[in-house]
């Protein structure tokens, strides 16, 4: 198999349940948050690695290797308005 067959040109990842197509095999936490329209200064990323395994990524400069169907959720760490 060729390298192109192993690594498709675009891969689909899920962020907060929404699909996103990316062309890179590695992105920073900040870049992934930006794809989802989130501010890295007030949000962080949690990678869903299995049914019970969660890996938080709080450093916006951290690089994450992406795989087809990588799943992430965003978490707000800013203040929440109180009514």
mmCIF file of the N, C-alpha and C atoms, coordinates in Angstrom:
data_MODEL
# 
_entry.id   MODEL 
# 
loop_
_atom_site.group_PDB 
_atom_site.id 
_atom_site.type_symbol 
_atom_site.label_atom_id 
_atom_site.label_alt_id 
_atom_site.label_comp_id 
_atom_site.label_asym_id 
_atom_site.label_entity_id 
_atom_site.label_seq_id 
_atom_site.pdbx_PDB_ins_code 
_atom_site.Cartn_x 
_atom_site.Cartn_y 
_atom_site.Cartn_z 
_atom_site.occupancy 
_atom_site.B_iso_or_equiv 
_atom_site.pdbx_formal_charge 
_atom_site.auth_seq_id 
_atom_site.auth_comp_id 
_atom_site.auth_asym_id 
_atom_site.auth_atom_id 
_atom_site.pdbx_PDB_model_num 
ATOM 1   N N  . UNK A 1 1  ? 0.821   -1.185 0.000  1.00 0.00 ? 1  UNK A N  1 
ATOM 2   C CA . UNK A 1 1  ? 0.000   0.000  0.000  1.00 0.00 ? 1  UNK A CA 1 
ATOM 3   C C  . UNK A 1 1  ? 0.869   1.253  0.000  1.00 0.00 ? 1  UNK A C  1 
ATOM 4   N N  . UNK A 1 2  ? 0.458   2.228  -0.741 1.00 0.00 ? 2  UNK A N  1 
ATOM 5   C CA . UNK A 1 2  ? 1.234   3.463  -0.796 1.00 0.00 ? 2  UNK A CA 1 
ATOM 6   C C  . UNK A 1 2  ? 0.932   4.320  0.432  1.00 0.00 ? 2  UNK A C  1 
ATOM 7   N N  . UNK A 1 3  ? 1.789   5.310  0.659  1.00 0.00 ? 3  UNK A N  1 
ATOM 8   C CA . UNK A 1 3  ? 1.584   6.220  1.781  1.00 0.00 ? 3  UNK A CA 1 
ATOM 9   C C  . UNK A 1 3  ? 0.262   6.967  1.624  1.00 0.00 ? 3  UNK A C  1 
ATOM 10  N N  . UNK A 1 4  ? -0.099  7.299  0.390  1.00 0.00 ? 4  UNK A N  1 
ATOM 11  C CA . UNK A 1 4  ? -1.354  8.014  0.156  1.00 0.00 ? 4  UNK A CA 1 
ATOM 12  C C  . UNK A 1 4  ? -2.555  7.156  0.540  1.00 0.00 ? 4  UNK A C  1 
ATOM 13  N N  . UNK A 1 5  ? -2.465  5.854  0.345  1.00 0.00 ? 5  UNK A N  1 
ATOM 14  C CA . UNK A 1 5  ? -3.562  4.964  0.715  1.00 0.00 ? 5  UNK A CA 1 
ATOM 15  C C  . UNK A 1 5  ? -3.690  4.873  2.232  1.00 0.00 ? 5  UNK A C  1 
ATOM 16  N N  . UNK A 1 6  ? -2.572  4.954  2.936  1.00 0.00 ? 6  UNK A N  1 
ATOM 17  C CA . UNK A 1 6  ? -2.590  4.909  4.398  1.00 0.00 ? 6  UNK A CA 1 
ATOM 18  C C  . UNK A 1 6  ? -3.104  6.203  5.002  1.00 0.00 ? 6  UNK A C  1 
ATOM 19  N N  . UNK A 1 7  ? -2.764  7.333  4.405  1.00 0.00 ? 7  UNK A N  1 
ATOM 20  C CA . UNK A 1 7  ? -3.112  8.634  4.949  1.00 0.00 ? 7  UNK A CA 1 
ATOM 21  C C  . UNK A 1 7  ? -3.932  9.412  3.930  1.00 0.00 ? 7  UNK A C  1 
ATOM 22  N N  . UNK A 1 8  ? -5.260  9.402  4.084  1.00 0.00 ? 8  UNK A N  1 
ATOM 23  C CA . UNK A 1 8  ? -6.076  10.155 3.131  1.00 0.00 ? 8  UNK A CA 1 
ATOM 24  C C  . UNK A 1 8  ? -5.747  11.649 3.195  1.00 0.00 ? 8  UNK A C  1 
ATOM 25  N N  . UNK A 1 9  ? -6.012  12.344 2.082  1.00 0.00 ? 9  UNK A N  1 
ATOM 26  C CA . UNK A 1 9  ? -5.680  13.767 2.026  1.00 0.00 ? 9  UNK A CA 1 
ATOM 27  C C  . UNK A 1 9  ? -6.517  14.569 3.020  1.00 0.00 ? 9  UNK A C  1 
ATOM 28  N N  . UNK A 1 10 ? -7.762  14.199 3.195  1.00 0.00 ? 10 UNK A N  1 
ATOM 29  C CA . UNK A 1 10 ? -8.588  14.837 4.214  1.00 0.00 ? 10 UNK A CA 1 
ATOM 30  C C  . UNK A 1 10 ? -9.081  13.764 5.168  1.00 0.00 ? 10 UNK A C  1 
ATOM 31  N N  . UNK A 1 11 ? -9.157  14.140 6.431  1.00 0.00 ? 11 UNK A N  1 
ATOM 32  C CA . UNK A 1 11 ? -9.715  13.222 7.417  1.00 0.00 ? 11 UNK A CA 1 
ATOM 33  C C  . UNK A 1 11 ? -10.837 13.945 8.147  1.00 0.00 ? 11 UNK A C  1 
ATOM 34  N N  . UNK A 1 12 ? -11.800 13.183 8.587  1.00 0.00 ? 12 UNK A N  1 
ATOM 35  C CA . UNK A 1 12 ? -12.924 13.754 9.313  1.00 0.00 ? 12 UNK A CA 1 
ATOM 36  C C  . UNK A 1 12 ? -12.713 13.542 10.809 1.00 0.00 ? 12 UNK A C  1 
ATOM 37  N N  . UNK A 1 13 ? -12.846 14.635 11.559 1.00 0.00 ? 13 UNK A N  1 
ATOM 38  C CA . UNK A 1 13 ? -12.806 14.553 13.012 1.00 0.00 ? 13 UNK A CA 1 
ATOM 39  C C  . UNK A 1 13 ? -14.130 15.114 13.536 1.00 0.00 ? 13 UNK A C  1 
ATOM 40  N N  . UNK A 1 14 ? -14.470 14.768 14.762 1.00 0.00 ? 14 UNK A N  1 
ATOM 41  C CA . UNK A 1 14 ? -15.688 15.274 15.381 1.00 0.00 ? 14 UNK A CA 1 
ATOM 42  C C  . UNK A 1 14 ? -15.329 16.186 16.544 1.00 0.00 ? 14 UNK A C  1 
ATOM 43  N N  . UNK A 1 15 ? -15.943 17.362 16.570 1.00 0.00 ? 15 UNK A N  1 
ATOM 44  C CA . UNK A 1 15 ? -15.773 18.301 17.671 1.00 0.00 ? 15 UNK A CA 1 
ATOM 45  C C  . UNK A 1 15 ? -17.175 18.656 18.145 1.00 0.00 ? 15 UNK A C  1 
ATOM 46  N N  . UNK A 1 16 ? -17.468 18.347 19.393 1.00 0.00 ? 16 UNK A N  1 
ATOM 47  C CA . UNK A 1 16 ? -18.802 18.579 19.951 1.00 0.00 ? 16 UNK A CA 1 
ATOM 48  C C  . UNK A 1 16 ? -19.886 17.931 19.092 1.00 0.00 ? 16 UNK A C  1 
ATOM 49  N N  . UNK A 1 17 ? -19.577 16.759 18.534 1.00 0.00 ? 17 UNK A N  1 
ATOM 50  C CA . UNK A 1 17 ? -20.543 16.013 17.739 1.00 0.00 ? 17 UNK A CA 1 
ATOM 51  C C  . UNK A 1 17 ? -20.680 16.475 16.298 1.00 0.00 ? 17 UNK A C  1 
ATOM 52  N N  . UNK A 1 18 ? -19.981 17.545 15.925 1.00 0.00 ? 18 UNK A N  1 
ATOM 53  C CA . UNK A 1 18 ? -20.047 18.074 14.558 1.00 0.00 ? 18 UNK A CA 1 
ATOM 54  C C  . UNK A 1 18 ? -18.833 17.606 13.755 1.00 0.00 ? 18 UNK A C  1 
ATOM 55  N N  . UNK A 1 19 ? -19.052 17.155 12.513 1.00 0.00 ? 19 UNK A N  1 
ATOM 56  C CA . UNK A 1 19 ? -17.915 16.719 11.694 1.00 0.00 ? 19 UNK A CA 1 
ATOM 57  C C  . UNK A 1 19 ? -17.156 17.897 11.083 1.00 0.00 ? 19 UNK A C  1 
ATOM 58  N N  . UNK A 1 20 ? -15.842 17.766 11.056 1.00 0.00 ? 20 UNK A N  1 
ATOM 59  C CA . UNK A 1 20 ? -14.953 18.746 10.428 1.00 0.00 ? 20 UNK A CA 1 
ATOM 60  C C  . UNK A 1 20 ? -13.945 17.981 9.598  1.00 0.00 ? 20 UNK A C  1 
ATOM 61  N N  . UNK A 1 21 ? -13.681 18.471 8.384  1.00 0.00 ? 21 UNK A N  1 
ATOM 62  C CA . UNK A 1 21 ? -12.663 17.866 7.534  1.00 0.00 ? 21 UNK A CA 1 
ATOM 63  C C  . UNK A 1 21 ? -11.380 18.665 7.668  1.00 0.00 ? 21 UNK A C  1 
ATOM 64  N N  . UNK A 1 22 ? -10.279 17.972 7.924  1.00 0.00 ? 22 UNK A N  1 
ATOM 65  C CA . UNK A 1 22 ? -8.979  18.629 8.046  1.00 0.00 ? 22 UNK A CA 1 
ATOM 66  C C  . UNK A 1 22 ? -8.000  17.969 7.087  1.00 0.00 ? 22 UNK A C  1 
ATOM 67  N N  . UNK A 1 23 ? -6.977  18.719 6.708  1.00 0.00 ? 23 UNK A N  1 
ATOM 68  C CA . UNK A 1 23 ? -5.976  18.218 5.766  1.00 0.00 ? 23 UNK A CA 1 
ATOM 69  C C  . UNK A 1 23 ? -4.675  17.852 6.458  1.00 0.00 ? 23 UNK A C  1 
ATOM 70  N N  . UNK A 1 24 ? -4.537  18.241 7.713  1.00 0.00 ? 24 UNK A N  1 
ATOM 71  C CA . UNK A 1 24 ? -3.307  17.969 8.442  1.00 0.00 ? 24 UNK A CA 1 
ATOM 72  C C  . UNK A 1 24 ? -3.475  16.732 9.316  1.00 0.00 ? 24 UNK A C  1 
ATOM 73  N N  . UNK A 1 25 ? -2.366  16.064 9.554  1.00 0.00 ? 25 UNK A N  1 
ATOM 74  C CA . UNK A 1 25 ? -2.364  14.889 10.440 1.00 0.00 ? 25 UNK A CA 1 
ATOM 75  C C  . UNK A 1 25 ? -2.105  15.291 11.887 1.00 0.00 ? 25 UNK A C  1 
ATOM 76  N N  . UNK A 1 26 ? -1.789  16.572 12.097 1.00 0.00 ? 26 UNK A N  1 
ATOM 77  C CA . UNK A 1 26 ? -1.496  17.061 13.434 1.00 0.00 ? 26 UNK A CA 1 
ATOM 78  C C  . UNK A 1 26 ? -1.892  18.534 13.509 1.00 0.00 ? 26 UNK A C  1 
ATOM 79  N N  . UNK A 1 27 ? -2.636  18.898 14.550 1.00 0.00 ? 27 UNK A N  1 
ATOM 80  C CA . UNK A 1 27 ? -3.034  20.285 14.776 1.00 0.00 ? 27 UNK A CA 1 
ATOM 81  C C  . UNK A 1 27 ? -2.790  20.627 16.242 1.00 0.00 ? 27 UNK A C  1 
ATOM 82  N N  . UNK A 1 28 ? -2.706  21.917 16.537 1.00 0.00 ? 28 UNK A N  1 
ATOM 83  C CA . UNK A 1 28 ? -2.595  22.324 17.936 1.00 0.00 ? 28 UNK A CA 1 
ATOM 84  C C  . UNK A 1 28 ? -3.986  22.350 18.559 1.00 0.00 ? 28 UNK A C  1 
ATOM 85  N N  . UNK A 1 29 ? -4.016  22.344 19.873 1.00 0.00 ? 29 UNK A N  1 
ATOM 86  C CA . UNK A 1 29 ? -5.274  22.456 20.600 1.00 0.00 ? 29 UNK A CA 1 
ATOM 87  C C  . UNK A 1 29 ? -5.981  23.751 20.178 1.00 0.00 ? 29 UNK A C  1 
ATOM 88  N N  . UNK A 1 30 ? -5.219  24.841 20.078 1.00 0.00 ? 30 UNK A N  1 
ATOM 89  C CA . UNK A 1 30 ? -5.791  26.116 19.670 1.00 0.00 ? 30 UNK A CA 1 
ATOM 90  C C  . UNK A 1 30 ? -6.411  26.063 18.283 1.00 0.00 ? 30 UNK A C  1 
ATOM 91  N N  . UNK A 1 31 ? -5.769  25.362 17.351 1.00 0.00 ? 31 UNK A N  1 
ATOM 92  C CA . UNK A 1 31 ? -6.303  25.241 15.990 1.00 0.00 ? 31 UNK A CA 1 
ATOM 93  C C  . UNK A 1 31 ? -7.596  24.429 15.977 1.00 0.00 ? 31 UNK A C  1 
ATOM 94  N N  . UNK A 1 32 ? -7.651  23.375 16.776 1.00 0.00 ? 32 UNK A N  1 
ATOM 95  C CA . UNK A 1 32 ? -8.863  22.551 16.850 1.00 0.00 ? 32 UNK A CA 1 
ATOM 96  C C  . UNK A 1 32 ? -10.001 23.358 17.479 1.00 0.00 ? 32 UNK A C  1 
ATOM 97  N N  . UNK A 1 33 ? -9.693  24.107 18.541 1.00 0.00 ? 33 UNK A N  1 
ATOM 98  C CA . UNK A 1 33 ? -10.716 24.958 19.154 1.00 0.00 ? 33 UNK A CA 1 
ATOM 99  C C  . UNK A 1 33 ? -11.216 26.002 18.168 1.00 0.00 ? 33 UNK A C  1 
ATOM 100 N N  . UNK A 1 34 ? -10.305 26.593 17.391 1.00 0.00 ? 34 UNK A N  1 
ATOM 101 C CA . UNK A 1 34 ? -10.696 27.603 16.405 1.00 0.00 ? 34 UNK A CA 1 
ATOM 102 C C  . UNK A 1 34 ? -11.625 27.013 15.343 1.00 0.00 ? 34 UNK A C  1 
ATOM 103 N N  . UNK A 1 35 ? -11.387 25.760 14.940 1.00 0.00 ? 35 UNK A N  1 
ATOM 104 C CA . UNK A 1 35 ? -12.280 25.100 13.981 1.00 0.00 ? 35 UNK A CA 1 
ATOM 105 C C  . UNK A 1 35 ? -13.715 25.086 14.494 1.00 0.00 ? 35 UNK A C  1 
ATOM 106 N N  . UNK A 1 36 ? -13.845 24.874 15.810 1.00 0.00 ? 36 UNK A N  1 
ATOM 107 C CA . UNK A 1 36 ? -15.167 24.794 16.429 1.00 0.00 ? 36 UNK A CA 1 
ATOM 108 C C  . UNK A 1 36 ? -15.700 26.167 16.830 1.00 0.00 ? 36 UNK A C  1 
ATOM 109 N N  . UNK A 1 37 ? -14.940 27.236 16.518 1.00 0.00 ? 37 UNK A N  1 
ATOM 110 C CA . UNK A 1 37 ? -15.383 28.576 16.854 1.00 0.00 ? 37 UNK A CA 1 
ATOM 111 C C  . UNK A 1 37 ? -15.234 28.918 18.329 1.00 0.00 ? 37 UNK A C  1 
ATOM 112 N N  . UNK A 1 38 ? -14.328 28.243 19.011 1.00 0.00 ? 38 UNK A N  1 
ATOM 113 C CA . UNK A 1 38 ? -14.110 28.475 20.440 1.00 0.00 ? 38 UNK A CA 1 
ATOM 114 C C  . UNK A 1 38 ? -12.820 29.254 20.659 1.00 0.00 ? 38 UNK A C  1 
ATOM 115 N N  . UNK A 1 39 ? -12.796 30.047 21.716 1.00 0.00 ? 39 UNK A N  1 
ATOM 116 C CA . UNK A 1 39 ? -11.633 30.851 22.067 1.00 0.00 ? 39 UNK A CA 1 
ATOM 117 C C  . UNK A 1 39 ? -10.713 30.043 22.980 1.00 0.00 ? 39 UNK A C  1 
ATOM 118 N N  . UNK A 1 40 ? -9.462  29.790 22.568 1.00 0.00 ? 40 UNK A N  1 
ATOM 119 C CA . UNK A 1 40 ? -8.532  29.024 23.414 1.00 0.00 ? 40 UNK A CA 1 
ATOM 120 C C  . UNK A 1 40 ? -8.259  29.677 24.765 1.00 0.00 ? 40 UNK A C  1 
ATOM 121 N N  . UNK A 1 41 ? -8.509  30.979 24.888 1.00 0.00 ? 41 UNK A N  1 
ATOM 122 C CA . UNK A 1 41 ? -8.285  31.655 26.168 1.00 0.00 ? 41 UNK A CA 1 
ATOM 123 C C  . UNK A 1 41 ? -9.367  31.306 27.195 1.00 0.00 ? 41 UNK A C  1 
ATOM 124 N N  . UNK A 1 42 ? -10.535 30.858 26.713 1.00 0.00 ? 42 UNK A N  1 
ATOM 125 C CA . UNK A 1 42 ? -11.624 30.568 27.641 1.00 0.00 ? 42 UNK A CA 1 
ATOM 126 C C  . UNK A 1 42 ? -12.184 29.153 27.491 1.00 0.00 ? 42 UNK A C  1 
ATOM 127 N N  . UNK A 1 43 ? -11.504 28.317 26.698 1.00 0.00 ? 43 UNK A N  1 
ATOM 128 C CA . UNK A 1 43 ? -11.960 26.939 26.498 1.00 0.00 ? 43 UNK A CA 1 
ATOM 129 C C  . UNK A 1 43 ? -10.763 26.005 26.432 1.00 0.00 ? 43 UNK A C  1 
ATOM 130 N N  . UNK A 1 44 ? -11.024 24.744 26.688 1.00 0.00 ? 44 UNK A N  1 
ATOM 131 C CA . UNK A 1 44 ? -10.005 23.730 26.454 1.00 0.00 ? 44 UNK A CA 1 
ATOM 132 C C  . UNK A 1 44 ? -10.656 22.533 25.792 1.00 0.00 ? 44 UNK A C  1 
ATOM 133 N N  . UNK A 1 45 ? -9.851  21.568 25.419 1.00 0.00 ? 45 UNK A N  1 
ATOM 134 C CA . UNK A 1 45 ? -10.286 20.437 24.618 1.00 0.00 ? 45 UNK A CA 1 
ATOM 135 C C  . UNK A 1 45 ? -10.162 19.155 25.420 1.00 0.00 ? 45 UNK A C  1 
ATOM 136 N N  . UNK A 1 46 ? -11.134 18.267 25.257 1.00 0.00 ? 46 UNK A N  1 
ATOM 137 C CA . UNK A 1 46 ? -11.051 16.932 25.845 1.00 0.00 ? 46 UNK A CA 1 
ATOM 138 C C  . UNK A 1 46 ? -11.161 15.943 24.694 1.00 0.00 ? 46 UNK A C  1 
ATOM 139 N N  . UNK A 1 47 ? -10.170 15.059 24.587 1.00 0.00 ? 47 UNK A N  1 
ATOM 140 C CA . UNK A 1 47 ? -10.172 14.034 23.552 1.00 0.00 ? 47 UNK A CA 1 
ATOM 141 C C  . UNK A 1 47 ? -10.865 12.798 24.095 1.00 0.00 ? 47 UNK A C  1 
ATOM 142 N N  . UNK A 1 48 ? -11.838 12.289 23.333 1.00 0.00 ? 48 UNK A N  1 
ATOM 143 C CA . UNK A 1 48 ? -12.562 11.083 23.704 1.00 0.00 ? 48 UNK A CA 1 
ATOM 144 C C  . UNK A 1 48 ? -11.869 9.906  23.036 1.00 0.00 ? 48 UNK A C  1 
ATOM 145 N N  . UNK A 1 49 ? -11.164 9.106  23.833 1.00 0.00 ? 49 UNK A N  1 
ATOM 146 C CA . UNK A 1 49 ? -10.343 8.037  23.265 1.00 0.00 ? 49 UNK A CA 1 
ATOM 147 C C  . UNK A 1 49 ? -11.016 6.675  23.317 1.00 0.00 ? 49 UNK A C  1 
ATOM 148 N N  . UNK A 1 50 ? -12.057 6.555  24.062 1.00 0.00 ? 50 UNK A N  1 
ATOM 149 C CA . UNK A 1 50 ? -12.754 5.284  24.171 1.00 0.00 ? 50 UNK A CA 1 
ATOM 150 C C  . UNK A 1 50 ? -14.014 5.497  24.981 1.00 0.00 ? 50 UNK A C  1 
ATOM 151 N N  . UNK A 1 51 ? -14.739 4.421  25.280 1.00 0.00 ? 51 UNK A N  1 
ATOM 152 C CA . UNK A 1 51 ? -16.004 4.584  25.990 1.00 0.00 ? 51 UNK A CA 1 
ATOM 153 C C  . UNK A 1 51 ? -15.861 5.294  27.343 1.00 0.00 ? 51 UNK A C  1 
ATOM 154 N N  . UNK A 1 52 ? -14.724 5.094  27.999 1.00 0.00 ? 52 UNK A N  1 
ATOM 155 C CA . UNK A 1 52 ? -14.539 5.713  29.310 1.00 0.00 ? 52 UNK A CA 1 
ATOM 156 C C  . UNK A 1 52 ? -13.251 6.508  29.438 1.00 0.00 ? 52 UNK A C  1 
ATOM 157 N N  . UNK A 1 53 ? -12.480 6.578  28.381 1.00 0.00 ? 53 UNK A N  1 
ATOM 158 C CA . UNK A 1 53 ? -11.191 7.275  28.456 1.00 0.00 ? 53 UNK A CA 1 
ATOM 159 C C  . UNK A 1 53 ? -11.308 8.683  27.889 1.00 0.00 ? 53 UNK A C  1 
ATOM 160 N N  . UNK A 1 54 ? -10.964 9.668  28.723 1.00 0.00 ? 54 UNK A N  1 
ATOM 161 C CA . UNK A 1 54 ? -10.987 11.075 28.347 1.00 0.00 ? 54 UNK A CA 1 
ATOM 162 C C  . UNK A 1 54 ? -9.620  11.675 28.632 1.00 0.00 ? 54 UNK A C  1 
ATOM 163 N N  . UNK A 1 55 ? -9.088  12.447 27.692 1.00 0.00 ? 55 UNK A N  1 
ATOM 164 C CA . UNK A 1 55 ? -7.787  13.084 27.886 1.00 0.00 ? 55 UNK A CA 1 
ATOM 165 C C  . UNK A 1 55 ? -7.920  14.592 27.695 1.00 0.00 ? 55 UNK A C  1 
ATOM 166 N N  . UNK A 1 56 ? -7.802  15.373 28.784 1.00 0.00 ? 56 UNK A N  1 
ATOM 167 C CA . UNK A 1 56 ? -7.897  16.832 28.642 1.00 0.00 ? 56 UNK A CA 1 
ATOM 168 C C  . UNK A 1 56 ? -6.640  17.422 28.016 1.00 0.00 ? 56 UNK A C  1 
ATOM 169 N N  . UNK A 1 57 ? -6.825  18.447 27.216 1.00 0.00 ? 57 UNK A N  1 
ATOM 170 C CA . UNK A 1 57 ? -5.729  19.170 26.567 1.00 0.00 ? 57 UNK A CA 1 
ATOM 171 C C  . UNK A 1 57 ? -5.968  20.652 26.831 1.00 0.00 ? 57 UNK A C  1 
ATOM 172 N N  . UNK A 1 58 ? -5.206  21.236 27.754 1.00 0.00 ? 58 UNK A N  1 
ATOM 173 C CA . UNK A 1 58 ? -5.450  22.620 28.159 1.00 0.00 ? 58 UNK A CA 1 
ATOM 174 C C  . UNK A 1 58 ? -4.457  23.619 27.572 1.00 0.00 ? 58 UNK A C  1 
ATOM 175 N N  . UNK A 1 59 ? -3.334  23.156 27.064 1.00 0.00 ? 59 UNK A N  1 
ATOM 176 C CA . UNK A 1 59 ? -2.323  24.048 26.488 1.00 0.00 ? 59 UNK A CA 1 
ATOM 177 C C  . UNK A 1 59 ? -2.636  24.286 25.010 1.00 0.00 ? 59 UNK A C  1 
ATOM 178 N N  . UNK A 1 60 ? -2.992  25.523 24.620 1.00 0.00 ? 60 UNK A N  1 
ATOM 179 C CA . UNK A 1 60 ? -3.344  25.788 23.221 1.00 0.00 ? 60 UNK A CA 1 
ATOM 180 C C  . UNK A 1 60 ? -2.231  25.464 22.226 1.00 0.00 ? 60 UNK A C  1 
ATOM 181 N N  . UNK A 1 61 ? -0.978  25.440 22.676 1.00 0.00 ? 61 UNK A N  1 
ATOM 182 C CA . UNK A 1 61 ? 0.147   25.165 21.775 1.00 0.00 ? 61 UNK A CA 1 
ATOM 183 C C  . UNK A 1 61 ? 0.445   23.671 21.647 1.00 0.00 ? 61 UNK A C  1 
ATOM 184 N N  . UNK A 1 62 ? -0.196  22.837 22.468 1.00 0.00 ? 62 UNK A N  1 
ATOM 185 C CA . UNK A 1 62 ? 0.053   21.385 22.405 1.00 0.00 ? 62 UNK A CA 1 
ATOM 186 C C  . UNK A 1 62 ? -0.393  20.839 21.058 1.00 0.00 ? 62 UNK A C  1 
ATOM 187 N N  . UNK A 1 63 ? 0.448   20.007 20.450 1.00 0.00 ? 63 UNK A N  1 
ATOM 188 C CA . UNK A 1 63 ? 0.123   19.397 19.164 1.00 0.00 ? 63 UNK A CA 1 
ATOM 189 C C  . UNK A 1 63 ? -0.519  18.035 19.399 1.00 0.00 ? 63 UNK A C  1 
ATOM 190 N N  . UNK A 1 64 ? -1.589  17.761 18.656 1.00 0.00 ? 64 UNK A N  1 
ATOM 191 C CA . UNK A 1 64 ? -2.317  16.497 18.787 1.00 0.00 ? 64 UNK A CA 1 
ATOM 192 C C  . UNK A 1 64 ? -2.297  15.785 17.446 1.00 0.00 ? 64 UNK A C  1 
ATOM 193 N N  . UNK A 1 65 ? -1.886  14.512 17.467 1.00 0.00 ? 65 UNK A N  1 
ATOM 194 C CA . UNK A 1 65 ? -1.932  13.699 16.250 1.00 0.00 ? 65 UNK A CA 1 
ATOM 195 C C  . UNK A 1 65 ? -3.386  13.307 15.997 1.00 0.00 ? 65 UNK A C  1 
ATOM 196 N N  . UNK A 1 66 ? -3.827  13.534 14.772 1.00 0.00 ? 66 UNK A N  1 
ATOM 197 C CA . UNK A 1 66 ? -5.211  13.259 14.408 1.00 0.00 ? 66 UNK A CA 1 
ATOM 198 C C  . UNK A 1 66 ? -5.321  11.958 13.630 1.00 0.00 ? 66 UNK A C  1 
ATOM 199 N N  . UNK A 1 67 ? -6.418  11.293 13.843 1.00 0.00 ? 67 UNK A N  1 
ATOM 200 C CA . UNK A 1 67 ? -6.734  10.053 13.146 1.00 0.00 ? 67 UNK A CA 1 
ATOM 201 C C  . UNK A 1 67 ? -8.155  10.205 12.609 1.00 0.00 ? 67 UNK A C  1 
ATOM 202 N N  . UNK A 1 68 ? -8.489  9.468  11.543 1.00 0.00 ? 68 UNK A N  1 
ATOM 203 C CA . UNK A 1 68 ? -9.873  9.548  11.072 1.00 0.00 ? 68 UNK A CA 1 
ATOM 204 C C  . UNK A 1 68 ? -10.827 9.246  12.229 1.00 0.00 ? 68 UNK A C  1 
ATOM 205 N N  . UNK A 1 69 ? -11.816 10.076 12.368 1.00 0.00 ? 69 UNK A N  1 
ATOM 206 C CA . UNK A 1 69 ? -12.858 9.956  13.391 1.00 0.00 ? 69 UNK A CA 1 
ATOM 207 C C  . UNK A 1 69 ? -12.360 10.237 14.809 1.00 0.00 ? 69 UNK A C  1 
ATOM 208 N N  . UNK A 1 70 ? -11.260 10.991 14.943 1.00 0.00 ? 70 UNK A N  1 
ATOM 209 C CA . UNK A 1 70 ? -10.870 11.476 16.275 1.00 0.00 ? 70 UNK A CA 1 
ATOM 210 C C  . UNK A 1 70 ? -12.042 12.287 16.816 1.00 0.00 ? 70 UNK A C  1 
ATOM 211 N N  . UNK A 1 71 ? -12.310 12.146 18.121 1.00 0.00 ? 71 UNK A N  1 
ATOM 212 C CA . UNK A 1 71 ? -13.457 12.826 18.730 1.00 0.00 ? 71 UNK A CA 1 
ATOM 213 C C  . UNK A 1 71 ? -12.987 13.728 19.862 1.00 0.00 ? 71 UNK A C  1 
ATOM 214 N N  . UNK A 1 72 ? -13.551 14.936 19.874 1.00 0.00 ? 72 UNK A N  1 
ATOM 215 C CA . UNK A 1 72 ? -13.221 15.921 20.894 1.00 0.00 ? 72 UNK A CA 1 
ATOM 216 C C  . UNK A 1 72 ? -14.491 16.611 21.371 1.00 0.00 ? 72 UNK A C  1 
ATOM 217 N N  . UNK A 1 73 ? -14.449 17.082 22.607 1.00 0.00 ? 73 UNK A N  1 
ATOM 218 C CA . UNK A 1 73 ? -15.478 17.990 23.105 1.00 0.00 ? 73 UNK A CA 1 
ATOM 219 C C  . UNK A 1 73 ? -14.763 19.217 23.645 1.00 0.00 ? 73 UNK A C  1 
ATOM 220 N N  . UNK A 1 74 ? -15.429 20.358 23.546 1.00 0.00 ? 74 UNK A N  1 
ATOM 221 C CA . UNK A 1 74 ? -14.855 21.586 24.080 1.00 0.00 ? 74 UNK A CA 1 
ATOM 222 C C  . UNK A 1 74 ? -15.478 21.846 25.448 1.00 0.00 ? 74 UNK A C  1 
ATOM 223 N N  . UNK A 1 75 ? -14.675 22.420 26.327 1.00 0.00 ? 75 UNK A N  1 
ATOM 224 C CA . UNK A 1 75 ? -15.125 22.739 27.681 1.00 0.00 ? 75 UNK A CA 1 
ATOM 225 C C  . UNK A 1 75 ? -14.799 24.202 27.942 1.00 0.00 ? 75 UNK A C  1 
ATOM 226 N N  . UNK A 1 76 ? -15.798 24.949 28.378 1.00 0.00 ? 76 UNK A N  1 
ATOM 227 C CA . UNK A 1 76 ? -15.586 26.352 28.714 1.00 0.00 ? 76 UNK A CA 1 
ATOM 228 C C  . UNK A 1 76 ? -15.007 26.454 30.109 1.00 0.00 ? 76 UNK A C  1 
ATOM 229 N N  . UNK A 1 77 ? -13.967 27.247 30.255 1.00 0.00 ? 77 UNK A N  1 
ATOM 230 C CA . UNK A 1 77 ? -13.369 27.440 31.575 1.00 0.00 ? 77 UNK A CA 1 
ATOM 231 C C  . UNK A 1 77 ? -13.511 28.888 32.006 1.00 0.00 ? 77 UNK A C  1 
ATOM 232 N N  . UNK A 1 78 ? -14.301 29.652 31.239 1.00 0.00 ? 78 UNK A N  1 
ATOM 233 C CA . UNK A 1 78 ? -14.550 31.044 31.585 1.00 0.00 ? 78 UNK A CA 1 
ATOM 234 C C  . UNK A 1 78 ? -15.692 31.142 32.586 1.00 0.00 ? 78 UNK A C  1 
ATOM 235 N N  . UNK A 1 79 ? -15.989 32.352 32.982 1.00 0.00 ? 79 UNK A N  1 
ATOM 236 C CA . UNK A 1 79 ? -17.076 32.565 33.920 1.00 0.00 ? 79 UNK A CA 1 
ATOM 237 C C  . UNK A 1 79 ? -18.415 32.317 33.230 1.00 0.00 ? 79 UNK A C  1 
ATOM 238 N N  . UNK A 1 80 ? -19.335 31.747 33.984 1.00 0.00 ? 80 UNK A N  1 
ATOM 239 C CA . UNK A 1 80 ? -20.676 31.486 33.481 1.00 0.00 ? 80 UNK A CA 1 
ATOM 240 C C  . UNK A 1 80 ? -21.620 32.523 34.069 1.00 0.00 ? 80 UNK A C  1 
ATOM 241 N N  . UNK A 1 81 ? -22.398 33.200 33.232 1.00 0.00 ? 81 UNK A N  1 
ATOM 242 C CA . UNK A 1 81 ? -23.320 34.194 33.759 1.00 0.00 ? 81 UNK A CA 1 
ATOM 243 C C  . UNK A 1 81 ? -24.356 33.552 34.674 1.00 0.00 ? 81 UNK A C  1 
ATOM 244 N N  . UNK A 1 82 ? -24.685 34.245 35.746 1.00 0.00 ? 82 UNK A N  1 
ATOM 245 C CA . UNK A 1 82 ? -25.682 33.751 36.697 1.00 0.00 ? 82 UNK A CA 1 
ATOM 246 C C  . UNK A 1 82 ? -26.903 34.647 36.596 1.00 0.00 ? 82 UNK A C  1 
ATOM 247 N N  . UNK A 1 83 ? -28.087 34.024 36.539 1.00 0.00 ? 83 UNK A N  1 
ATOM 248 C CA . UNK A 1 83 ? -29.309 34.845 36.423 1.00 0.00 ? 83 UNK A CA 1 
ATOM 249 C C  . UNK A 1 83 ? -29.901 35.138 37.782 1.00 0.00 ? 83 UNK A C  1 
# 
